[in-house]
């Protein structure tokens, strides 16, 4: 239930401005999306794992806030990351 450093580096390289730029909003959103997908699959099997459910909701909120920030700063980058990750909106 955890992402390896190779997966994280790949996400940062693909969605950020480089493999070492981990602070870019696009790379953070991609990382949160990967973790959200992983936790969602876990919760499909373990329905009563409420601590994981709470963590999932916190991650969704963080991703939403980052996307709102990105929408305010640069709408083109926001639209591209939404399209690349197949997120709604």
Backbone as CSV, one residue per row, in Angstrom:
resi,resn,N_x,N_y,N_z,CA_x,CA_y,CA_z,C_x,C_y,C_z
1,UNK,0.823,-1.189,0.000,0.000,0.000,0.000,0.866,1.250,0.000
2,UNK,1.914,1.184,-0.777,2.741,2.369,-0.809,3.436,2.440,-2.153
3,UNK,3.636,3.650,-2.618,4.253,3.856,-3.921,5.769,3.800,-3.791
4,UNK,6.396,3.102,-4.701,7.849,3.013,-4.675,8.462,4.303,-5.217
5,UNK,9.725,4.475,-4.961,10.389,5.696,-5.405,10.489,5.750,-6.930
6,UNK,10.556,4.593,-7.582,10.606,4.585,-9.045,9.297,5.083,-9.635
7,UNK,8.182,4.680,-9.031,6.866,5.121,-9.506,6.719,6.625,-9.289
8,UNK,7.139,7.096,-8.126,7.057,8.523,-7.834,7.916,9.336,-8.799
9,UNK,9.133,8.875,-9.059,10.017,9.578,-9.983,9.411,9.612,-11.382
10,UNK,8.784,8.519,-11.785,8.124,8.484,-13.085,6.971,9.464,-13.172
11,UNK,6.192,9.555,-12.090,5.086,10.517,-12.059,5.606,11.948,-12.120
12,UNK,6.649,12.233,-11.365,7.207,13.584,-11.358,7.781,13.942,-12.726
13,UNK,8.438,12.977,-13.377,9.013,13.243,-14.693,7.925,13.452,-15.739
14,UNK,6.851,12.693,-15.627,5.800,12.769,-16.636,4.940,14.019,-16.484
15,UNK,4.560,14.358,-15.263,3.609,15.444,-15.063,4.247,16.741,-14.580
16,UNK,5.414,16.658,-13.952,6.083,17.867,-13.483,6.991,18.426,-14.548
17,UNK,7.834,19.331,-14.148,8.761,19.936,-15.090,10.103,19.213,-15.102
18,UNK,10.172,18.079,-14.454,11.393,17.281,-14.397,11.263,16.249,-13.289
19,UNK,12.158,15.291,-13.284,12.085,14.215,-12.299,12.387,14.698,-10.888
20,UNK,13.116,15.820,-10.773,13.472,16.300,-9.442,12.557,17.410,-8.944
21,UNK,11.664,17.904,-9.790,10.758,18.980,-9.392,9.516,18.366,-8.755
22,UNK,9.611,18.090,-7.474,8.509,17.427,-6.781,7.482,18.404,-6.239
23,UNK,7.752,19.684,-6.316,6.847,20.661,-5.739,5.880,21.271,-6.722
24,UNK,5.997,20.940,-7.993,5.081,21.485,-8.991,3.666,20.994,-8.699
25,UNK,2.662,21.851,-8.810,1.291,21.422,-8.508,0.833,20.245,-9.366
26,UNK,1.272,20.202,-10.620,0.867,19.093,-11.485,1.418,17.765,-10.983
27,UNK,2.665,17.765,-10.546,3.253,16.521,-10.050,2.622,16.102,-8.734
28,UNK,2.280,17.068,-7.881,1.612,16.738,-6.623,0.231,16.157,-6.878
29,UNK,-0.509,16.742,-7.828,-1.836,16.231,-8.155,-1.733,14.813,-8.718
30,UNK,-0.735,14.555,-9.543,-0.540,13.215,-10.098,-0.203,12.212,-8.997
31,UNK,0.623,12.619,-8.049,0.976,11.742,-6.930,-0.250,11.450,-6.070
32,UNK,-1.028,12.495,-5.765,-2.237,12.289,-4.970,-3.224,11.392,-5.693
33,UNK,-3.330,11.538,-7.009,-4.254,10.712,-7.777,-3.841,9.248,-7.737
34,UNK,-2.556,8.980,-7.838,-2.070,7.597,-7.763,-2.363,7.005,-6.382
35,UNK,-2.139,7.794,-5.340,-2.419,7.300,-3.985,-3.909,7.100,-3.764
36,UNK,-4.735,8.000,-4.309,-6.187,7.878,-4.177,-6.673,6.609,-4.866
37,UNK,-6.133,6.329,-6.040,-6.516,5.114,-6.763,-6.144,3.869,-5.960
38,UNK,-4.959,3.888,-5.384,-4.499,2.756,-4.588,-5.374,2.547,-3.348
39,UNK,-5.699,3.635,-2.660,-6.533,3.521,-1.463,-7.961,3.109,-1.805
40,UNK,-8.455,3.543,-2.952,-9.798,3.151,-3.368,-9.867,1.648,-3.605
41,UNK,-8.850,1.095,-4.240,-8.806,-0.350,-4.459,-8.723,-1.102,-3.127
42,UNK,-7.970,-0.572,-2.190,-7.866,-1.191,-0.867,-9.223,-1.196,-0.163
43,UNK,-9.942,-0.081,-0.274,-11.223,0.019,0.418,-12.311,-0.832,-0.225
44,UNK,-12.146,-1.196,-1.476,-13.116,-2.099,-2.100,-13.054,-3.479,-1.461
45,UNK,-11.859,-3.866,-1.008,-11.679,-5.160,-0.366,-11.985,-5.072,1.128
46,UNK,-11.475,-4.017,1.776,-11.613,-3.852,3.223,-12.588,-2.719,3.512
47,UNK,-13.868,-3.038,3.502,-14.909,-2.018,3.603,-14.971,-1.330,4.968
48,UNK,-14.514,-2.003,6.010,-14.627,-1.433,7.348,-13.336,-0.782,7.843
49,UNK,-12.422,-0.511,6.974,-11.169,0.133,7.334,-11.391,1.654,7.358
50,UNK,-11.839,2.138,8.481,-12.266,3.529,8.567,-11.098,4.505,8.634
51,UNK,-9.961,4.086,9.142,-8.812,4.985,9.168,-8.301,5.240,7.749
52,UNK,-8.320,4.220,6.910,-7.944,4.403,5.517,-8.975,5.258,4.793
53,UNK,-10.220,5.095,5.150,-11.273,5.901,4.537,-11.078,7.382,4.869
54,UNK,-10.706,7.654,6.104,-10.456,9.035,6.503,-9.244,9.600,5.767
55,UNK,-8.198,8.789,5.631,-7.014,9.220,4.889,-7.349,9.503,3.429
56,UNK,-8.211,8.690,2.859,-8.630,8.897,1.481,-9.367,10.224,1.320
57,UNK,-10.242,10.526,2.238,-10.981,11.782,2.169,-10.064,12.986,2.338
58,UNK,-9.050,12.857,3.205,-8.092,13.944,3.368,-7.288,14.162,2.087
59,UNK,-6.898,13.069,1.424,-6.151,13.186,0.179,-6.991,13.813,-0.926
60,UNK,-8.261,13.448,-0.987,-9.148,14.031,-1.996,-9.282,15.533,-1.763
61,UNK,-9.367,15.938,-0.504,-9.447,17.364,-0.181,-8.180,18.111,-0.554
62,UNK,-7.021,17.498,-0.295,-5.751,18.123,-0.663,-5.646,18.301,-2.170
63,UNK,-6.042,17.247,-2.890,-5.989,17.331,-4.350,-6.929,18.407,-4.867
64,UNK,-8.102,18.511,-4.262,-9.075,19.516,-4.693,-8.527,20.933,-4.471
65,UNK,-7.889,21.145,-3.302,-7.317,22.464,-3.018,-6.190,22.814,-3.991
66,UNK,-5.345,21.827,-4.317,-4.281,22.070,-5.279,-4.844,22.378,-6.661
67,UNK,-5.896,21.674,-7.055,-6.511,21.941,-8.353,-7.164,23.317,-8.381
68,UNK,-7.773,23.725,-7.274,-8.353,25.071,-7.201,-7.268,26.133,-7.321
69,UNK,-6.141,25.912,-6.655,-5.014,26.840,-6.753,-4.516,26.926,-8.190
70,UNK,-4.371,25.784,-8.815,-3.875,25.757,-10.182,-4.844,26.433,-11.141
71,UNK,-6.138,26.284,-10.872,-7.143,26.933,-11.716,-7.058,28.442,-11.580
72,UNK,-6.788,28.934,-10.386,-6.669,30.376,-10.176,-5.393,30.939,-10.802
73,UNK,-4.299,30.189,-10.743,-3.013,30.674,-11.211,-2.889,30.582,-12.738
74,UNK,-3.197,29.396,-13.283,-3.020,29.187,-14.722,-4.056,28.179,-15.206
75,UNK,-5.078,28.654,-15.891,-6.194,27.806,-16.304,-5.763,26.779,-17.352
76,UNK,-4.777,27.097,-18.176,-4.326,26.141,-19.204,-3.650,24.923,-18.572
77,UNK,-2.804,25.160,-17.566,-2.163,24.044,-16.862,-3.200,23.198,-16.134
78,UNK,-4.220,23.852,-15.579,-5.305,23.146,-14.894,-6.036,22.229,-15.873
79,UNK,-6.394,22.765,-17.030,-7.136,21.967,-18.019,-6.295,20.807,-18.536
80,UNK,-5.007,21.021,-18.708,-4.166,19.940,-19.221,-4.009,18.812,-18.199
81,UNK,-3.859,19.151,-16.921,-3.692,18.099,-15.911,-4.998,17.341,-15.700
82,UNK,-6.132,18.026,-15.784,-7.426,17.356,-15.669,-7.598,16.371,-16.831
83,UNK,-7.199,16.795,-18.017,-7.330,15.944,-19.202,-6.371,14.760,-19.127
84,UNK,-5.128,15.003,-18.714,-4.127,13.932,-18.657,-4.474,12.857,-17.636
85,UNK,-5.027,13.274,-16.499,-5.323,12.310,-15.430,-6.748,11.758,-15.500
86,UNK,-7.525,12.213,-16.488,-8.925,11.777,-16.638,-9.748,12.050,-15.390
87,UNK,-9.576,13.234,-14.832,-10.392,13.636,-13.696,-11.639,14.330,-14.204
88,UNK,-12.681,14.295,-13.427,-13.904,14.961,-13.846,-13.713,16.470,-13.811
89,UNK,-14.515,17.153,-14.542,-14.583,18.606,-14.689,-13.816,19.106,-15.847
